[in-house]
Amino acid sequence: MSEPDPLLLSFLGERDALCPVCEYNLRGLKADRCPECSSHLQLQVGSENIRLGPWVSAVVSFALAVGFDAVMGLMVSIAFAATFFSPQQVAPLVRQQHLILMGGFLGMGMTCATAILLLVRRRRRWMVMPRRAQWRWAGVTFASVFVVHLVVGLLMARML
């Protein structure tokens, strides 16, 4: 068994600190395990900015859109395949409409997937923004994705 970290024991010697697992007060701790729940403890540096809520909200906004676009594109593709292999004569306009719908969903899905990639690559930039700005951008992202999909959906519905 390894020796307890002297910095951890020194830090907890005269400070109130709660166990991150069971919230037991660790003041005066003599070992590197919580006496209440036996969790291994370590001293580390953290940051208030590493709250992922706004960033995850923005990523999830785009991920929901990608999922929606994929499902709708699949449905339109099935409808297109049904008209393509139908023994009855199908108007060329119907096939053209299906192709436009498939292209629209594919384009929006690829755009949202690219946005997810950009968010992942630029996560450090996101994390250094003030917390309020992070939530503002997350809200703008959600609203923008919703409005763009609503407008494009209405335009596609008008086309039919």
Stockholm file with secondary structure:
# STOCKHOLM 1.0

chainA/1-160         MSEPDPLLLSFLGERDALCPVCEYNLRGLKADRCPECSSHLQLQVGSENIRLGPWVSAVVSFALAVGFDAVMGLMVSIAFAATFFSPQQVAPLVRQQHLILMGGFLGMGMTCATAILLLVRRRRRWMVMPRRAQWRWAGVTFASVFVVHLVVGLLMARML
#=GR chainA/1-160 SS CCCCCHHHHHHHHSCCCBCTTTCCBCTTCCSSBCTTTCCBCCCCCCCTTCCCHHHHHHHHHHHHHHHHHHHHHHHHHHHHHHHHSCSSCCCHHHHHHHHHHHHHHHHHHHHHHHHHHHHHHTHHHHHTSCHHHHHHHHHHHHHHHHHHHHHHHHHHHHHC
#=GC SS_cons         CCCCCHHHHHHHHSCCCBCTTTCCBCTTCCSSBCTTTCCBCCCCCCCTTCCCHHHHHHHHHHHHHHHHHHHHHHHHHHHHHHHHSCSSCCCHHHHHHHHHHHHHHHHHHHHHHHHHHHHHHTHHHHHTSCHHHHHHHHHHHHHHHHHHHHHHHHHHHHHC
//
